Amino acid sequence: MQNTDKNIRILRDKLSRIGIAEKQLDDETILSSYGINKYGQICGIPKTTPPTP
């Protein structure tokens, strides 16, 4: 759980630095929308949509 808390803190810091209003987003939304790559940079997580029948 500590790793998740650390990731949220890092993501909120990086989002605020680039001007995204992260205070309106809850923790689950942030974790599902953004991630940290292996170089420590913020990156978007692609959303997958189920195929339409």
Protein Blocks (a to p, Z undefined) as FASTA:
>chain_A
ZZmmmmmmmmmmmmmmnopafklpcfklmmmmpccdfkopacdddddddddZZ
